[in-house]
Amino acid sequence: MKIRRFTPIQKTFHLLLIATFLTQAVTGMARMYSTTFFGRGLASLVGGMENCLAVHKAVGLAMIVLFACHVVYALFLIFAKKINSHDSMVPNLRDAKDFFAHLRWMVGGKHPRFGRWGYWEKFDYWAVFWGMVLLGRTGLMLYDPVETSRYLDGSDLNVALWAHRLEAILAMGYIFIVHFGVVILRRDSFPMDQAMWGGHVDLETVKAERPDWVERLEQTGELKDRLVESPSKPLTALSYLLGLTAVALGMYLLIGGLMNAPLLPW
């Protein structure tokens, strides 16, 4: 038996974020590594360097629209009172306690009783939120630098370029190393966490990892409404194909970027 964790809207947001983020990673790194064979190979995926810039700008605007839609969606859930304090993504004191309890568990302590969201999931969410604000703002400044220079000093564009580049590198490093590692290498999720693809996870796994959430659902009578059957094998196979392809691309970008970093004209 499975328990539903994510709605179709949330899964759609996540899928669109994956597609746009990887597109921006490919086109952005192609331009950053334009003097290397690695960068030219990435650029060939979209038809050359000139197309890289056009695609990067277009998908960047799409990401900003997607981010705005997510903010509207989140505000709707808040004002419609469809989110209670237990389901909130806002960090609190308990998250800090869970973090240290988790560290103690890793060396032989008692496993903390997580609720619906773990501290690392909240960190993931707000890291992306902050990253979108910074990347979106600097990206808009760089979208048409000539027009931007009519209102800002040229040095501001230099700062925007480096802030945009460094935040992008930080985001890719975190997603490709930490986030991919969590959704793949954990014992209960290997070879890939299905939560965001099918929207559900195994009930017994959730009882072990997030007992507070399951107990609260049982007390409120919501648990039976969240139970779903296992997905079909074709859909599961498709999710593995898409997910592991994204991971493989991320690993290629990470390794290729590190190997070719000495060749960049810093």
N, C-alpha and C positions, 0 to 999 in steps of 0.2 A: 504494500500500500504506500502511496505517495501523499505528501502534503504540499499544497500550493503556497509558494513564497512570493511569486511575482505575477502581476496582471499582464494581459496582452499589451496594454499601452506601455508598461515599464519594459517589457521585452523588446518592443519596437524601438523605444528610445535607445536601449542598449545596443541593438543590432545596427542602428543608424550611426551611433557613436563609434562602433568598431569600424564600420566601413569608411566613415569620413576621417577618423584618426589615422588609420593605416594609409589612406590615400595621401593625407598631408605628410605623413612620415616619409613615404616613398618620394613624393615630389620635392619636399623640403630638403631631404638628404641628397637627392640628385643634384640640386642646385648648389648645396653647400660643398659637395664633393665633385663639382663639375670638371675639375682638372684631373680626375682619376678615372681609371677604367671602371671602378666600382660605381662611381656617380654616373658615368655615361651609360652603363648598363641599366641602371635604374631609370634614367631618362628615356631609354628606348622603349620602356613599357608603355609610355604615353605618347610616343612619337617624336621625342627630342626635347632639348632644353627649352625652346620657346613654348612648346605645349605644356611643359612642366609648370611654368609660371602662370599660364592661363588657367590650368586645372587647379593649381594651388590657390589662386585668388577666388575662383568660383566655388570650390569646396569650402574654403575659409568662410565665405559669406553664408554658405549653407549651414556650417557649424554654428555660426552666430544665431541664425534663425532657429536652429534646433535648440540651442541653449535658451533662447527667449521663450520658446514653446514649453520647455521643461520648467522654467521659472513660473510661467502662468499656470501650468499643471500643478506644481507644488503649492502655489498660493491657493488654488481652487480647493485642494485637499485640506489645507489648513483652515480656510474660512468656512468650508462646508462641514468642518469638524469630522472628517473621515480619517483623521490621524489622532490617536491618543498619545499620552506621554510615553507609553511603553513602546510605541512604534516610531517615535520621533528619531530623526537622524541627527539631532542637535547633541553634541557631546556633553556629558555631565560628569559628576564626581564618581559615579559608579564605574564609568569607563576607565578612569585612572586606576581604580581599585582592581578592576578586572585585568588590566594590563600587568600589574605587578603580581597578581595571583596567577596569571598565565605563565609568567617567568618562573615563579616558584614551582608550578606544575612540571615545567620542563626539566627540573632537577629533582623531581620526586615528590612534589607537593600535591595537594588536592586540586582536581580540575575545577575551575570556576564555573558557576552556573550562568551561562550566557542567556540573554533574552533573544528577541528577534534579530537584533543587529549586534554584532561584535564591535569592539573598539576599532579593529582594523578596517572594518567595512565603512564605518563612519569616517575614518581617516581617508579612505579611498574616495568617498563621495566628495568631501570638502576639498581634497587635493585637486580633483578634476574641476570642481566649481571655481576655485581660485585660479587654476591654470587657464580656464576658459576666459575669465575676466582679463587676465594679463595678456594672453595670446590674442584675444579678440581686439583689445584696445590697441596694442602695438601693431597688429596686423592691419587694422583700418588705417593707421597712420602711414603704413608702408604701402598700402594698396595703390595710392597715387601720390608718390613723394613730391612731385612737382606742385600739385594742388595743396598738399599739406604744408609745404614750405611757404605758402602765401600767408599762413597763420602762425607758424611756429618757426623757431630758429633752426638752422641746419644741424646744429649740434644735437637738437632733440631727436632728429631722425637717426643719428648715429647711436644714441642711447636706446632708442626704440628697436633698432636692428639687433643690437647685442642682447637686449632684454628678451626679445622675441626668440632669438636663436638659443640662448641659454635656458630659457623656460621650456622650449621645445625639447632640448637635449635632456633636461631633467625629467620631463614628462615621459619621454620614450624610455629612458633608463628605468624609471619606476615601473611603468607598465610592463616592459619586456622582462624585467628581472623579478620584481616583487609580486606584482599582480598575477602575472602568468604563473609564477611559482606557486602562489597560494591556490589558484584554481586547478592546478595540475598535480603538483607534487605532494599535497597533503594525502595522508593514508586513505581517508574516506572519500576523496574526490578523484584519485588517479583512475584512469588516464585523463579525465576532464570532468570538472564540476558541471552538472547538467542544470543547475538551478536557474540560470539566466536564459537557457535555451528552451527547455521545456516549461520553465516556470515553477518546477516542483522538485522536491528531493525526497529521499527515502525517509519514511516516518521514524524508523528505528534509529537512523543516523541522527535525525533532529532531536530525538529524545535524549540521546547521549551527549550531543554537542550543545543543545539549547533547551535544557529541561524547563527553565523558567517560562519560556514562550509557550511550550506545549501545555504546561500546567495551567497557565492563564487562559489559553484557548479552551481547555477542558472545563474550567470554572465558569467561563462565560457562555459555554455552549456553542462556541464558534468552530470547534475542532471538526465536527462532523461535516460542516459546510466546506471545509478546506481540503478534505480528503478526496483524492482523484485516483483514477486507475493509471497504470503504467502506460506510457506512450507507445505507439506502434514501432516496430523495429525499423522500418524505412525512415521514419522521422528521427529516430535516435541515431541511425547511421549518418543521416544528413547533418545532424548537429555536430557529430564527431568530425565529419569531413570539413565543415566550415570552421569549427573551432580550432582544430589542429592545424589547418592551413594558415589561419591567422597567427597562431603561435609560431609556426615554421617561418613565416615571413618576418615576424618580429625578431626572431633569433638571427635570421640572415642579416637584417638591418643592424642589429646590435653588434654582431661579430664583424661584419664588414666595416661598420663605422669605426670600431676600435682598431682594426688592422690598418685602416687607411688614414687614421687621424694624424700620424706623423707627416703625411704628404700634404696636409692642408697648409695654405699660405697664411698662417696665423700672423 
